[in-house]
Amino acid sequence: MAAGRADRDRGQVAIEFVGMVPLILLIVAAVWECVLIGYAFSLAGNAADEAARAGAVKGAAACDAAAREHIGEAWNLQVVCEESGDIYRARVTLAVPVFYPGLNFGAIDGTGGASMEKEGK
């Protein structure tokens, strides 16, 4: 009886594997999307901090250039630089990527601020 049962179970592992492949791929895609979203938050925050620091020293043109320095065009970067009293503020908005930068939905904001400074001469 045991030999007959073993013959009926042949190929079971292959069938279970084929059934699980779509679920495994879906989980990998979800994890990858979470990694991209986290990376976008990191990029936006860093770009805003660098932009605010450059703007506090050299003005709006330097603020915009500093924000765009390390971020590619695929992220659809938008920068807003402004003075607010003694603080120079920068707000960076990046498009949220779907699987890779360039295919986007939504947006992520990063903000930064720096104390106003004047360059020494």
C-alpha atoms as a printed R data frame, in Angstrom:
    type eleno elety resid chain resno      x      y       z
1   ATOM     1    CA   MET     A     1  0.000  0.000   0.000
2   ATOM     2    CA   ALA     A     2  2.857  2.395   0.752
3   ATOM     3    CA   ALA     A     3  4.312  2.034  -2.748
4   ATOM     4    CA   GLY     A     4  0.976  2.979  -4.360
5   ATOM     5    CA   ARG     A     5  0.684  6.081  -2.195
6   ATOM     6    CA   ALA     A     6  4.187  7.243  -3.149
7   ATOM     7    CA   ASP     A     7  3.293  7.034  -6.837
8   ATOM     8    CA   ARG     A     8  0.233  9.251  -6.337
9   ATOM     9    CA   ASP     A     9  2.320 11.978  -4.663
10  ATOM    10    CA   ARG     A    10  4.894 12.268  -7.459
11  ATOM    11    CA   GLY     A    11  5.146 15.830  -8.747
12  ATOM    12    CA   GLN     A    12  3.372 17.362  -5.734
13  ATOM    13    CA   VAL     A    13  6.336 19.587  -4.838
14  ATOM    14    CA   ALA     A    14  6.507 20.915  -8.405
15  ATOM    15    CA   ILE     A    15  2.790 21.768  -8.386
16  ATOM    16    CA   GLU     A    16  3.051 23.518  -5.009
17  ATOM    17    CA   PHE     A    17  6.085 25.481  -6.216
18  ATOM    18    CA   VAL     A    18  4.268 26.655  -9.360
19  ATOM    19    CA   GLY     A    19  1.346 27.739  -7.194
20  ATOM    20    CA   MET     A    20  3.580 29.714  -4.818
21  ATOM    21    CA   VAL     A    21  5.673 31.522  -7.447
22  ATOM    22    CA   PRO     A    22  3.114 34.319  -8.062
23  ATOM    23    CA   LEU     A    23  2.777 34.936  -4.319
24  ATOM    24    CA   ILE     A    24  6.550 35.035  -3.870
25  ATOM    25    CA   LEU     A    25  6.918 37.484  -6.769
26  ATOM    26    CA   LEU     A    26  4.170 39.691  -5.332
27  ATOM    27    CA   ILE     A    27  5.911 39.802  -1.953
28  ATOM    28    CA   VAL     A    28  9.261 40.637  -3.580
29  ATOM    29    CA   ALA     A    29  7.601 43.453  -5.567
30  ATOM    30    CA   ALA     A    30  5.967 44.864  -2.416
31  ATOM    31    CA   VAL     A    31  9.272 44.819  -0.522
32  ATOM    32    CA   TRP     A    32 11.051 46.488  -3.455
33  ATOM    33    CA   GLU     A    33  8.383 49.230  -3.546
34  ATOM    34    CA   CYS     A    34  8.861 49.853   0.182
35  ATOM    35    CA   VAL     A    35 12.614 50.159  -0.369
36  ATOM    36    CA   LEU     A    36 12.065 52.713  -3.159
37  ATOM    37    CA   ILE     A    37  9.675 54.766  -1.026
38  ATOM    38    CA   GLY     A    38 12.171 54.794   1.845
39  ATOM    39    CA   TYR     A    39 14.950 55.816  -0.526
40  ATOM    40    CA   ALA     A    40 12.778 58.620  -1.913
41  ATOM    41    CA   PHE     A    41 12.192 59.934   1.634
42  ATOM    42    CA   SER     A    42 15.936 59.846   2.275
43  ATOM    43    CA   LEU     A    43 16.734 61.642  -1.002
44  ATOM    44    CA   ALA     A    44 14.090 64.328  -0.430
45  ATOM    45    CA   GLY     A    45 15.229 65.071   3.112
46  ATOM    46    CA   ASN     A    46 18.906 65.224   2.210
47  ATOM    47    CA   ALA     A    47 18.276 67.416  -0.840
48  ATOM    48    CA   ALA     A    48 16.163 69.812   1.242
49  ATOM    49    CA   ASP     A    49 18.868 70.075   3.925
50  ATOM    50    CA   GLU     A    50 21.586 70.744   1.363
51  ATOM    51    CA   ALA     A    51 19.390 73.247  -0.473
52  ATOM    52    CA   ALA     A    52 18.533 75.164   2.697
53  ATOM    53    CA   ARG     A    53 22.197 75.372   3.708
54  ATOM    54    CA   ALA     A    54 23.275 76.608   0.268
55  ATOM    55    CA   GLY     A    55 20.384 79.074   0.121
56  ATOM    56    CA   ALA     A    56 21.200 80.491   3.547
57  ATOM    57    CA   VAL     A    57 24.708 81.346   2.365
58  ATOM    58    CA   LYS     A    58 24.356 82.143  -1.353
59  ATOM    59    CA   GLY     A    59 20.660 82.692  -2.146
60  ATOM    60    CA   ALA     A    60 17.851 81.125  -4.176
61  ATOM    61    CA   ALA     A    61 19.866 80.077  -7.240
62  ATOM    62    CA   ALA     A    62 22.324 78.131  -5.073
63  ATOM    63    CA   CYS     A    63 19.425 76.605  -3.160
64  ATOM    64    CA   ASP     A    64 17.875 75.199  -6.330
65  ATOM    65    CA   ALA     A    65 21.221 73.993  -7.700
66  ATOM    66    CA   ALA     A    66 22.143 72.251  -4.435
67  ATOM    67    CA   ALA     A    67 18.809 70.407  -4.344
68  ATOM    68    CA   ARG     A    68 19.243 69.162  -7.924
69  ATOM    69    CA   GLU     A    69 22.913 68.232  -7.586
70  ATOM    70    CA   HIS     A    70 22.519 64.554  -6.599
71  ATOM    71    CA   ILE     A    71 19.006 63.737  -7.857
72  ATOM    72    CA   GLY     A    72 18.290 62.552 -11.394
73  ATOM    73    CA   GLU     A    73 15.554 63.803 -13.701
74  ATOM    74    CA   ALA     A    74 13.516 60.591 -13.306
75  ATOM    75    CA   TRP     A    75 12.487 61.668  -9.791
76  ATOM    76    CA   ASN     A    76 10.540 64.723 -11.113
77  ATOM    77    CA   LEU     A    77 12.162 67.012  -8.562
78  ATOM    78    CA   GLN     A    78 10.453 70.257  -7.534
79  ATOM    79    CA   VAL     A    79 12.184 72.770  -5.252
80  ATOM    80    CA   VAL     A    80 10.725 75.713  -3.326
81  ATOM    81    CA   CYS     A    81 13.235 78.009  -1.585
82  ATOM    82    CA   GLU     A    82 12.222 80.939   0.646
83  ATOM    83    CA   GLU     A    83 13.381 83.136   3.473
84  ATOM    84    CA   SER     A    84 11.327 83.047   6.654
85  ATOM    85    CA   GLY     A    85 12.737 85.615   9.056
86  ATOM    86    CA   ASP     A    86 16.226 84.476  10.069
87  ATOM    87    CA   ILE     A    87 15.656 80.980   8.671
88  ATOM    88    CA   TYR     A    88 16.103 79.920   5.060
89  ATOM    89    CA   ARG     A    89 13.677 77.118   4.205
90  ATOM    90    CA   ALA     A    90 13.735 74.629   1.360
91  ATOM    91    CA   ARG     A    91 11.011 72.196   0.383
92  ATOM    92    CA   VAL     A    92 11.813 69.377  -2.042
93  ATOM    93    CA   THR     A    93  9.109 67.257  -3.660
94  ATOM    94    CA   LEU     A    94  9.916 63.969  -5.386
95  ATOM    95    CA   ALA     A    95  7.605 61.688  -7.323
96  ATOM    96    CA   VAL     A    96  6.991 58.318  -5.633
97  ATOM    97    CA   PRO     A    97  8.353 55.628  -7.958
98  ATOM    98    CA   VAL     A    98  6.542 52.426  -8.891
99  ATOM    99    CA   PHE     A    99  9.240 49.735  -9.293
100 ATOM   100    CA   TYR     A   100 11.779 52.225 -10.738
101 ATOM   101    CA   PRO     A   101 12.134 56.035 -10.944
102 ATOM   102    CA   GLY     A   102 10.290 57.319 -13.991
103 ATOM   103    CA   LEU     A   103  7.072 55.329 -13.488
104 ATOM   104    CA   ASN     A   104  5.519 57.402 -10.720
105 ATOM   105    CA   PHE     A   105  2.473 57.938  -8.533
106 ATOM   106    CA   GLY     A   106  2.032 60.457  -5.718
107 ATOM   107    CA   ALA     A   107  4.727 62.642  -4.196
108 ATOM   108    CA   ILE     A   108  7.046 62.773  -1.186
109 ATOM   109    CA   ASP     A   109  8.074 66.032   0.487
110 ATOM   110    CA   GLY     A   110 11.294 66.795   2.289
111 ATOM   111    CA   THR     A   111 11.853 70.020   4.197
112 ATOM   112    CA   GLY     A   112 14.961 71.659   5.509
113 ATOM   113    CA   GLY     A   113 15.940 74.882   7.196
114 ATOM   114    CA   ALA     A   114 19.147 76.729   7.961
115 ATOM   115    CA   SER     A   115 20.049 79.921   9.791
116 ATOM   116    CA   MET     A   116 20.664 82.862   7.433
117 ATOM   117    CA   GLU     A   117 24.343 83.638   6.901
118 ATOM   118    CA   LYS     A   118 26.333 86.126   4.892
119 ATOM   119    CA   GLU     A   119 29.426 85.036   3.032
120 ATOM   120    CA   GLY     A   120 32.669 86.586   4.232
121 ATOM   121    CA   LYS     A   121 34.608 88.732   1.769
